[in-house]
Amino acid sequence: MGRTDLVRAYELVFPGVTEGGQDVVRVTVTDRTGPGGHPVYEDATGIIQAEISNRSEVRVLATGAGQEPAHGVTARPLSG
């Protein structure tokens, strides 16, 4: 990708998915860009994919038929 300011990994926080809490999923950058032109990140399984802007704005992408992308997801950049 060539960008030195690119965050390599994020934690995606899904609010209220589990009773009384939230689910957190680690995603890493891919070589793809999303519909908004920002990098696409995915989890180790490839099931969770999200386009994340340089301002940590998240657009969760559908990866299967009938899947509805989650809303209200936030991204926390990870170092290293």
Buried (B, 14 or more C-beta within 10 A) or exposed (E): EEEEEEBEBBEBBBEEEEEEEEBEBBBEBBEEEBEEEBBBBBBEEEEBBBBBBEEEEBBBBEEEEEEEBBEEBBBEEEEE
